[in-house]
């Protein structure tokens, strides 16, 4: 028995769902994308605060006010995640 290649799950054989569910799938993926974007932003805030202060609290993360350079990096990271998902929904690979 050969070991299962985890990449096999990325391209399953056969149809997973029919056309009636495409809009729901798109909504679900976009909802997940939004959540990933929020998590990405929070991780970037954590990294910055850890670097600047050495100690981080939840309150510090919630009240963090980014400077222009940080916001530019955050916007680029979020655009990359969102762009990749949209590209996948359109059937294009984006690496």
Helices and strands as residue ranges (DSSP letters): G 6-11, G 19-21, H 22-53, H 58-62, H 68-89
